[in-house]
Amino acid sequence: MNRIHALVAMLLLAAAAPGWAQQSEPPAGAEPPVAAAPPAATEWSSIPAPQQQLLGRYQAQWSSLPPQRQQALVRGASRWLSMTPEQRDGARERFQTWQRLPPEQRALIRQRWQRFQGLPPEQQRAVRQNFRYFSRLPPQQRAQLRDRWVHATPQQRQQMLLQQRQKRGR
């Protein structure tokens, strides 16, 4: 459960980052983004045997799955096969922890993850750096910082982030 708390803490820290809550608007006169072509369906027979074995429960319905889902399953199976036994154990444990979360909390985490993915690379690096800093703190210090953060106004949060950046020499 500590990893979930750490993830939530990272997302809370990220929520106050400048520009996080603001949707960026394209510059005036900019061309609208071009939509990517939808992915092509993956034929079951084109999937390597080890991945087919892992995905066997999907074989009967494979052709009716959306192409994005097919590709996500194939990528997931490939990643799983590339993991060490220890990595697989950790992944199983994290998945079970995820499944135990209430649906509302999972939805909130998904939403924050999507917002994080929309940040520019520099802001993503800053969020990751804040997360690493936070996760290295002793538990008592993390609890104190979390409590200060929860009870702070948006202006106080901005000040806390600014002080942290100055400490790290940014």
PyMOL commands that place a pseudoatom at each C-alpha (Angstrom):
pseudoatom trace, name=CA, resn=MET, resi=1, chain=A, elem=C, hetatm=0, pos=[0.000, 0.000, 0.000]
pseudoatom trace, name=CA, resn=ASN, resi=2, chain=A, elem=C, hetatm=0, pos=[2.998, 2.324, 0.514]
pseudoatom trace, name=CA, resn=ARG, resi=3, chain=A, elem=C, hetatm=0, pos=[3.517, 2.517, -3.243]
pseudoatom trace, name=CA, resn=ILE, resi=4, chain=A, elem=C, hetatm=0, pos=[-0.057, 3.666, -3.733]
pseudoatom trace, name=CA, resn=HIS, resi=5, chain=A, elem=C, hetatm=0, pos=[0.409, 6.280, -1.021]
pseudoatom trace, name=CA, resn=ALA, resi=6, chain=A, elem=C, hetatm=0, pos=[3.636, 7.359, -2.696]
pseudoatom trace, name=CA, resn=LEU, resi=7, chain=A, elem=C, hetatm=0, pos=[1.883, 7.573, -6.067]
pseudoatom trace, name=CA, resn=VAL, resi=8, chain=A, elem=C, hetatm=0, pos=[-0.912, 9.629, -4.570]
pseudoatom trace, name=CA, resn=ALA, resi=9, chain=A, elem=C, hetatm=0, pos=[1.659, 11.850, -2.846]
pseudoatom trace, name=CA, resn=MET, resi=10, chain=A, elem=C, hetatm=0, pos=[3.479, 12.354, -6.134]
pseudoatom trace, name=CA, resn=LEU, resi=11, chain=A, elem=C, hetatm=0, pos=[0.249, 13.256, -7.837]
pseudoatom trace, name=CA, resn=LEU, resi=12, chain=A, elem=C, hetatm=0, pos=[-0.655, 15.653, -5.034]
pseudoatom trace, name=CA, resn=LEU, resi=13, chain=A, elem=C, hetatm=0, pos=[2.722, 17.347, -5.364]
pseudoatom trace, name=CA, resn=ALA, resi=14, chain=A, elem=C, hetatm=0, pos=[2.273, 17.502, -9.101]
pseudoatom trace, name=CA, resn=ALA, resi=15, chain=A, elem=C, hetatm=0, pos=[-1.176, 19.001, -8.783]
pseudoatom trace, name=CA, resn=ALA, resi=16, chain=A, elem=C, hetatm=0, pos=[0.313, 22.233, -7.523]
pseudoatom trace, name=CA, resn=ALA, resi=17, chain=A, elem=C, hetatm=0, pos=[2.959, 22.508, -10.209]
pseudoatom trace, name=CA, resn=PRO, resi=18, chain=A, elem=C, hetatm=0, pos=[2.575, 25.645, -12.317]
pseudoatom trace, name=CA, resn=GLY, resi=19, chain=A, elem=C, hetatm=0, pos=[0.424, 25.017, -15.338]
pseudoatom trace, name=CA, resn=TRP, resi=20, chain=A, elem=C, hetatm=0, pos=[-0.878, 21.702, -14.016]
pseudoatom trace, name=CA, resn=ALA, resi=21, chain=A, elem=C, hetatm=0, pos=[-4.407, 22.914, -13.522]
pseudoatom trace, name=CA, resn=GLN, resi=22, chain=A, elem=C, hetatm=0, pos=[-4.381, 25.085, -16.617]
pseudoatom trace, name=CA, resn=GLN, resi=23, chain=A, elem=C, hetatm=0, pos=[-5.118, 23.602, -19.987]
pseudoatom trace, name=CA, resn=SER, resi=24, chain=A, elem=C, hetatm=0, pos=[-2.611, 24.846, -22.504]
pseudoatom trace, name=CA, resn=GLU, resi=25, chain=A, elem=C, hetatm=0, pos=[-4.124, 26.544, -25.500]
pseudoatom trace, name=CA, resn=PRO, resi=26, chain=A, elem=C, hetatm=0, pos=[-2.476, 26.299, -28.903]
pseudoatom trace, name=CA, resn=PRO, resi=27, chain=A, elem=C, hetatm=0, pos=[-0.902, 29.539, -30.096]
pseudoatom trace, name=CA, resn=ALA, resi=28, chain=A, elem=C, hetatm=0, pos=[-3.093, 31.738, -32.261]
pseudoatom trace, name=CA, resn=GLY, resi=29, chain=A, elem=C, hetatm=0, pos=[-2.975, 30.616, -35.870]
pseudoatom trace, name=CA, resn=ALA, resi=30, chain=A, elem=C, hetatm=0, pos=[-1.565, 27.195, -34.995]
pseudoatom trace, name=CA, resn=GLU, resi=31, chain=A, elem=C, hetatm=0, pos=[-2.729, 24.222, -36.989]
pseudoatom trace, name=CA, resn=PRO, resi=32, chain=A, elem=C, hetatm=0, pos=[-4.970, 21.796, -35.077]
pseudoatom trace, name=CA, resn=PRO, resi=33, chain=A, elem=C, hetatm=0, pos=[-3.275, 18.501, -34.209]
pseudoatom trace, name=CA, resn=VAL, resi=34, chain=A, elem=C, hetatm=0, pos=[-3.623, 15.785, -36.813]
pseudoatom trace, name=CA, resn=ALA, resi=35, chain=A, elem=C, hetatm=0, pos=[-5.383, 12.683, -35.528]
pseudoatom trace, name=CA, resn=ALA, resi=36, chain=A, elem=C, hetatm=0, pos=[-3.330, 9.524, -35.806]
pseudoatom trace, name=CA, resn=ALA, resi=37, chain=A, elem=C, hetatm=0, pos=[-4.689, 6.731, -37.962]
pseudoatom trace, name=CA, resn=PRO, resi=38, chain=A, elem=C, hetatm=0, pos=[-6.426, 4.042, -35.908]
pseudoatom trace, name=CA, resn=PRO, resi=39, chain=A, elem=C, hetatm=0, pos=[-4.241, 0.999, -35.287]
pseudoatom trace, name=CA, resn=ALA, resi=40, chain=A, elem=C, hetatm=0, pos=[-4.771, -2.021, -37.481]
pseudoatom trace, name=CA, resn=ALA, resi=41, chain=A, elem=C, hetatm=0, pos=[-6.190, -5.219, -36.016]
pseudoatom trace, name=CA, resn=THR, resi=42, chain=A, elem=C, hetatm=0, pos=[-3.674, -7.898, -35.045]
pseudoatom trace, name=CA, resn=GLU, resi=43, chain=A, elem=C, hetatm=0, pos=[-4.312, -11.375, -36.389]
pseudoatom trace, name=CA, resn=TRP, resi=44, chain=A, elem=C, hetatm=0, pos=[-4.142, -14.062, -33.700]
pseudoatom trace, name=CA, resn=SER, resi=45, chain=A, elem=C, hetatm=0, pos=[-1.895, -16.174, -35.938]
pseudoatom trace, name=CA, resn=SER, resi=46, chain=A, elem=C, hetatm=0, pos=[0.662, -13.331, -36.150]
pseudoatom trace, name=CA, resn=ILE, resi=47, chain=A, elem=C, hetatm=0, pos=[1.238, -13.314, -32.379]
pseudoatom trace, name=CA, resn=PRO, resi=48, chain=A, elem=C, hetatm=0, pos=[4.336, -15.268, -31.245]
pseudoatom trace, name=CA, resn=ALA, resi=49, chain=A, elem=C, hetatm=0, pos=[3.556, -18.577, -29.503]
pseudoatom trace, name=CA, resn=PRO, resi=50, chain=A, elem=C, hetatm=0, pos=[4.745, -17.543, -25.994]
pseudoatom trace, name=CA, resn=GLN, resi=51, chain=A, elem=C, hetatm=0, pos=[2.462, -14.516, -26.099]
pseudoatom trace, name=CA, resn=GLN, resi=52, chain=A, elem=C, hetatm=0, pos=[-0.407, -16.619, -27.465]
pseudoatom trace, name=CA, resn=GLN, resi=53, chain=A, elem=C, hetatm=0, pos=[0.011, -18.936, -24.505]
pseudoatom trace, name=CA, resn=LEU, resi=54, chain=A, elem=C, hetatm=0, pos=[-0.275, -16.021, -22.072]
pseudoatom trace, name=CA, resn=LEU, resi=55, chain=A, elem=C, hetatm=0, pos=[-3.235, -14.532, -23.939]
pseudoatom trace, name=CA, resn=GLY, resi=56, chain=A, elem=C, hetatm=0, pos=[-5.015, -17.836, -24.513]
pseudoatom trace, name=CA, resn=ARG, resi=57, chain=A, elem=C, hetatm=0, pos=[-8.164, -16.830, -22.654]
pseudoatom trace, name=CA, resn=TYR, resi=58, chain=A, elem=C, hetatm=0, pos=[-8.733, -14.091, -25.255]
pseudoatom trace, name=CA, resn=GLN, resi=59, chain=A, elem=C, hetatm=0, pos=[-8.373, -16.317, -28.329]
pseudoatom trace, name=CA, resn=ALA, resi=60, chain=A, elem=C, hetatm=0, pos=[-12.098, -16.984, -28.849]
pseudoatom trace, name=CA, resn=GLN, resi=61, chain=A, elem=C, hetatm=0, pos=[-12.985, -13.280, -28.723]
pseudoatom trace, name=CA, resn=TRP, resi=62, chain=A, elem=C, hetatm=0, pos=[-9.747, -11.918, -30.230]
pseudoatom trace, name=CA, resn=SER, resi=63, chain=A, elem=C, hetatm=0, pos=[-11.217, -10.831, -33.568]
pseudoatom trace, name=CA, resn=SER, resi=64, chain=A, elem=C, hetatm=0, pos=[-13.991, -8.891, -31.806]
pseudoatom trace, name=CA, resn=LEU, resi=65, chain=A, elem=C, hetatm=0, pos=[-11.615, -6.913, -29.575]
pseudoatom trace, name=CA, resn=PRO, resi=66, chain=A, elem=C, hetatm=0, pos=[-10.821, -3.338, -30.642]
pseudoatom trace, name=CA, resn=PRO, resi=67, chain=A, elem=C, hetatm=0, pos=[-7.382, -3.063, -32.294]
pseudoatom trace, name=CA, resn=GLN, resi=68, chain=A, elem=C, hetatm=0, pos=[-6.091, -0.807, -29.490]
pseudoatom trace, name=CA, resn=ARG, resi=69, chain=A, elem=C, hetatm=0, pos=[-7.021, -3.459, -26.924]
pseudoatom trace, name=CA, resn=GLN, resi=70, chain=A, elem=C, hetatm=0, pos=[-5.374, -6.192, -28.998]
pseudoatom trace, name=CA, resn=GLN, resi=71, chain=A, elem=C, hetatm=0, pos=[-2.151, -4.218, -29.262]
pseudoatom trace, name=CA, resn=ALA, resi=72, chain=A, elem=C, hetatm=0, pos=[-2.196, -3.341, -25.562]
pseudoatom trace, name=CA, resn=LEU, resi=73, chain=A, elem=C, hetatm=0, pos=[-2.598, -7.034, -24.678]
pseudoatom trace, name=CA, resn=VAL, resi=74, chain=A, elem=C, hetatm=0, pos=[0.242, -8.048, -26.992]
pseudoatom trace, name=CA, resn=ARG, resi=75, chain=A, elem=C, hetatm=0, pos=[2.525, -5.344, -25.539]
pseudoatom trace, name=CA, resn=GLY, resi=76, chain=A, elem=C, hetatm=0, pos=[1.579, -6.398, -22.009]
pseudoatom trace, name=CA, resn=ALA, resi=77, chain=A, elem=C, hetatm=0, pos=[2.306, -10.047, -22.744]
pseudoatom trace, name=CA, resn=SER, resi=78, chain=A, elem=C, hetatm=0, pos=[5.640, -9.098, -24.261]
pseudoatom trace, name=CA, resn=ARG, resi=79, chain=A, elem=C, hetatm=0, pos=[6.552, -7.023, -21.193]
pseudoatom trace, name=CA, resn=TRP, resi=80, chain=A, elem=C, hetatm=0, pos=[5.481, -9.828, -18.861]
pseudoatom trace, name=CA, resn=LEU, resi=81, chain=A, elem=C, hetatm=0, pos=[7.670, -12.334, -20.688]
pseudoatom trace, name=CA, resn=SER, resi=82, chain=A, elem=C, hetatm=0, pos=[10.663, -9.996, -20.443]
pseudoatom trace, name=CA, resn=MET, resi=83, chain=A, elem=C, hetatm=0, pos=[10.369, -9.675, -16.633]
pseudoatom trace, name=CA, resn=THR, resi=84, chain=A, elem=C, hetatm=0, pos=[12.376, -11.588, -14.064]
pseudoatom trace, name=CA, resn=PRO, resi=85, chain=A, elem=C, hetatm=0, pos=[10.441, -13.726, -11.543]
pseudoatom trace, name=CA, resn=GLU, resi=86, chain=A, elem=C, hetatm=0, pos=[11.016, -11.020, -8.914]
pseudoatom trace, name=CA, resn=GLN, resi=87, chain=A, elem=C, hetatm=0, pos=[9.651, -8.334, -11.213]
pseudoatom trace, name=CA, resn=ARG, resi=88, chain=A, elem=C, hetatm=0, pos=[6.596, -10.490, -11.948]
pseudoatom trace, name=CA, resn=ASP, resi=89, chain=A, elem=C, hetatm=0, pos=[5.973, -10.969, -8.213]
pseudoatom trace, name=CA, resn=GLY, resi=90, chain=A, elem=C, hetatm=0, pos=[6.151, -7.213, -7.699]
pseudoatom trace, name=CA, resn=ALA, resi=91, chain=A, elem=C, hetatm=0, pos=[3.800, -6.598, -10.624]
pseudoatom trace, name=CA, resn=ARG, resi=92, chain=A, elem=C, hetatm=0, pos=[1.293, -9.118, -9.233]
pseudoatom trace, name=CA, resn=GLU, resi=93, chain=A, elem=C, hetatm=0, pos=[1.446, -7.456, -5.822]
pseudoatom trace, name=CA, resn=ARG, resi=94, chain=A, elem=C, hetatm=0, pos=[0.929, -3.966, -7.275]
pseudoatom trace, name=CA, resn=PHE, resi=95, chain=A, elem=C, hetatm=0, pos=[-1.975, -5.206, -9.389]
pseudoatom trace, name=CA, resn=GLN, resi=96, chain=A, elem=C, hetatm=0, pos=[-3.653, -6.787, -6.368]
pseudoatom trace, name=CA, resn=THR, resi=97, chain=A, elem=C, hetatm=0, pos=[-3.192, -3.550, -4.427]
pseudoatom trace, name=CA, resn=TRP, resi=98, chain=A, elem=C, hetatm=0, pos=[-4.714, -1.655, -7.356]
pseudoatom trace, name=CA, resn=GLN, resi=99, chain=A, elem=C, hetatm=0, pos=[-7.706, -4.006, -7.465]
pseudoatom trace, name=CA, resn=ARG, resi=100, chain=A, elem=C, hetatm=0, pos=[-8.375, -3.476, -3.757]
pseudoatom trace, name=CA, resn=LEU, resi=101, chain=A, elem=C, hetatm=0, pos=[-8.695, 0.297, -4.215]
pseudoatom trace, name=CA, resn=PRO, resi=102, chain=A, elem=C, hetatm=0, pos=[-12.224, 1.701, -4.361]
pseudoatom trace, name=CA, resn=PRO, resi=103, chain=A, elem=C, hetatm=0, pos=[-13.351, 2.491, -7.922]
pseudoatom trace, name=CA, resn=GLU, resi=104, chain=A, elem=C, hetatm=0, pos=[-13.461, 6.228, -7.156]
pseudoatom trace, name=CA, resn=GLN, resi=105, chain=A, elem=C, hetatm=0, pos=[-9.825, 6.234, -6.054]
pseudoatom trace, name=CA, resn=ARG, resi=106, chain=A, elem=C, hetatm=0, pos=[-8.760, 4.271, -9.147]
pseudoatom trace, name=CA, resn=ALA, resi=107, chain=A, elem=C, hetatm=0, pos=[-10.650, 6.731, -11.357]
pseudoatom trace, name=CA, resn=LEU, resi=108, chain=A, elem=C, hetatm=0, pos=[-8.937, 9.678, -9.651]
pseudoatom trace, name=CA, resn=ILE, resi=109, chain=A, elem=C, hetatm=0, pos=[-5.500, 8.088, -10.075]
pseudoatom trace, name=CA, resn=ARG, resi=110, chain=A, elem=C, hetatm=0, pos=[-6.219, 7.340, -13.764]
pseudoatom trace, name=CA, resn=GLN, resi=111, chain=A, elem=C, hetatm=0, pos=[-7.352, 10.932, -14.303]
pseudoatom trace, name=CA, resn=ARG, resi=112, chain=A, elem=C, hetatm=0, pos=[-4.223, 12.327, -12.657]
pseudoatom trace, name=CA, resn=TRP, resi=113, chain=A, elem=C, hetatm=0, pos=[-2.016, 9.942, -14.644]
pseudoatom trace, name=CA, resn=GLN, resi=114, chain=A, elem=C, hetatm=0, pos=[-3.588, 11.154, -17.880]
pseudoatom trace, name=CA, resn=ARG, resi=115, chain=A, elem=C, hetatm=0, pos=[-3.020, 14.765, -16.851]
pseudoatom trace, name=CA, resn=PHE, resi=116, chain=A, elem=C, hetatm=0, pos=[0.583, 13.916, -15.988]
pseudoatom trace, name=CA, resn=GLN, resi=117, chain=A, elem=C, hetatm=0, pos=[1.018, 12.334, -19.426]
pseudoatom trace, name=CA, resn=GLY, resi=118, chain=A, elem=C, hetatm=0, pos=[-0.189, 15.598, -20.967]
pseudoatom trace, name=CA, resn=LEU, resi=119, chain=A, elem=C, hetatm=0, pos=[2.499, 17.664, -19.251]
pseudoatom trace, name=CA, resn=PRO, resi=120, chain=A, elem=C, hetatm=0, pos=[5.536, 18.824, -21.209]
pseudoatom trace, name=CA, resn=PRO, resi=121, chain=A, elem=C, hetatm=0, pos=[8.643, 16.661, -20.626]
pseudoatom trace, name=CA, resn=GLU, resi=122, chain=A, elem=C, hetatm=0, pos=[10.289, 19.310, -18.422]
pseudoatom trace, name=CA, resn=GLN, resi=123, chain=A, elem=C, hetatm=0, pos=[7.309, 19.376, -16.056]
pseudoatom trace, name=CA, resn=GLN, resi=124, chain=A, elem=C, hetatm=0, pos=[7.177, 15.569, -16.024]
pseudoatom trace, name=CA, resn=ARG, resi=125, chain=A, elem=C, hetatm=0, pos=[10.846, 15.545, -14.975]
pseudoatom trace, name=CA, resn=ALA, resi=126, chain=A, elem=C, hetatm=0, pos=[10.102, 18.041, -12.206]
pseudoatom trace, name=CA, resn=VAL, resi=127, chain=A, elem=C, hetatm=0, pos=[7.222, 15.911, -10.917]
pseudoatom trace, name=CA, resn=ARG, resi=128, chain=A, elem=C, hetatm=0, pos=[9.397, 12.793, -10.965]
pseudoatom trace, name=CA, resn=GLN, resi=129, chain=A, elem=C, hetatm=0, pos=[12.182, 14.645, -9.179]
pseudoatom trace, name=CA, resn=ASN, resi=130, chain=A, elem=C, hetatm=0, pos=[9.732, 15.837, -6.497]
pseudoatom trace, name=CA, resn=PHE, resi=131, chain=A, elem=C, hetatm=0, pos=[8.459, 12.289, -6.120]
pseudoatom trace, name=CA, resn=ARG, resi=132, chain=A, elem=C, hetatm=0, pos=[11.976, 10.869, -5.701]
pseudoatom trace, name=CA, resn=TYR, resi=133, chain=A, elem=C, hetatm=0, pos=[12.771, 13.529, -3.113]
pseudoatom trace, name=CA, resn=PHE, resi=134, chain=A, elem=C, hetatm=0, pos=[9.539, 12.848, -1.225]
pseudoatom trace, name=CA, resn=SER, resi=135, chain=A, elem=C, hetatm=0, pos=[9.941, 9.065, -1.290]
pseudoatom trace, name=CA, resn=ARG, resi=136, chain=A, elem=C, hetatm=0, pos=[13.473, 9.292, 0.164]
pseudoatom trace, name=CA, resn=LEU, resi=137, chain=A, elem=C, hetatm=0, pos=[12.296, 11.210, 3.210]
pseudoatom trace, name=CA, resn=PRO, resi=138, chain=A, elem=C, hetatm=0, pos=[11.863, 9.338, 6.511]
pseudoatom trace, name=CA, resn=PRO, resi=139, chain=A, elem=C, hetatm=0, pos=[8.222, 8.297, 7.108]
pseudoatom trace, name=CA, resn=GLN, resi=140, chain=A, elem=C, hetatm=0, pos=[7.697, 10.847, 9.885]
pseudoatom trace, name=CA, resn=GLN, resi=141, chain=A, elem=C, hetatm=0, pos=[8.985, 13.696, 7.725]
pseudoatom trace, name=CA, resn=ARG, resi=142, chain=A, elem=C, hetatm=0, pos=[6.801, 12.549, 4.801]
pseudoatom trace, name=CA, resn=ALA, resi=143, chain=A, elem=C, hetatm=0, pos=[3.765, 12.553, 7.107]
pseudoatom trace, name=CA, resn=GLN, resi=144, chain=A, elem=C, hetatm=0, pos=[4.576, 16.080, 8.311]
pseudoatom trace, name=CA, resn=LEU, resi=145, chain=A, elem=C, hetatm=0, pos=[5.068, 17.348, 4.766]
pseudoatom trace, name=CA, resn=ARG, resi=146, chain=A, elem=C, hetatm=0, pos=[1.862, 15.644, 3.606]
pseudoatom trace, name=CA, resn=ASP, resi=147, chain=A, elem=C, hetatm=0, pos=[-0.051, 17.232, 6.500]
pseudoatom trace, name=CA, resn=ARG, resi=148, chain=A, elem=C, hetatm=0, pos=[1.371, 20.690, 5.708]
pseudoatom trace, name=CA, resn=TRP, resi=149, chain=A, elem=C, hetatm=0, pos=[0.486, 20.197, 2.033]
pseudoatom trace, name=CA, resn=VAL, resi=150, chain=A, elem=C, hetatm=0, pos=[-3.089, 19.079, 2.715]
pseudoatom trace, name=CA, resn=HIS, resi=151, chain=A, elem=C, hetatm=0, pos=[-3.783, 22.056, 4.960]
pseudoatom trace, name=CA, resn=ALA, resi=152, chain=A, elem=C, hetatm=0, pos=[-1.993, 24.657, 2.813]
pseudoatom trace, name=CA, resn=THR, resi=153, chain=A, elem=C, hetatm=0, pos=[-3.704, 27.200, 0.593]
pseudoatom trace, name=CA, resn=PRO, resi=154, chain=A, elem=C, hetatm=0, pos=[-2.826, 27.174, -3.134]
pseudoatom trace, name=CA, resn=GLN, resi=155, chain=A, elem=C, hetatm=0, pos=[-0.498, 30.140, -2.544]
pseudoatom trace, name=CA, resn=GLN, resi=156, chain=A, elem=C, hetatm=0, pos=[1.248, 28.348, 0.325]
pseudoatom trace, name=CA, resn=ARG, resi=157, chain=A, elem=C, hetatm=0, pos=[1.649, 25.263, -1.875]
pseudoatom trace, name=CA, resn=GLN, resi=158, chain=A, elem=C, hetatm=0, pos=[3.245, 27.346, -4.610]
pseudoatom trace, name=CA, resn=GLN, resi=159, chain=A, elem=C, hetatm=0, pos=[5.604, 28.820, -2.010]
pseudoatom trace, name=CA, resn=MET, resi=160, chain=A, elem=C, hetatm=0, pos=[6.488, 25.311, -0.748]
pseudoatom trace, name=CA, resn=LEU, resi=161, chain=A, elem=C, hetatm=0, pos=[7.318, 24.211, -4.303]
pseudoatom trace, name=CA, resn=LEU, resi=162, chain=A, elem=C, hetatm=0, pos=[9.377, 27.333, -4.932]
pseudoatom trace, name=CA, resn=GLN, resi=163, chain=A, elem=C, hetatm=0, pos=[11.360, 26.778, -1.716]
pseudoatom trace, name=CA, resn=GLN, resi=164, chain=A, elem=C, hetatm=0, pos=[11.987, 23.160, -2.681]
pseudoatom trace, name=CA, resn=ARG, resi=165, chain=A, elem=C, hetatm=0, pos=[13.257, 24.167, -6.127]
pseudoatom trace, name=CA, resn=GLN, resi=166, chain=A, elem=C, hetatm=0, pos=[15.561, 26.769, -4.564]
pseudoatom trace, name=CA, resn=LYS, resi=167, chain=A, elem=C, hetatm=0, pos=[16.922, 24.161, -2.136]
pseudoatom trace, name=CA, resn=ARG, resi=168, chain=A, elem=C, hetatm=0, pos=[17.842, 21.929, -5.059]
pseudoatom trace, name=CA, resn=GLY, resi=169, chain=A, elem=C, hetatm=0, pos=[19.473, 24.842, -6.879]
pseudoatom trace, name=CA, resn=ARG, resi=170, chain=A, elem=C, hetatm=0, pos=[17.008, 25.183, -9.752]
for i in range(1, 170): cmd.bond("trace and resi %d" % i, "trace and resi %d" % (i + 1))
show_as sticks, trace
zoom trace
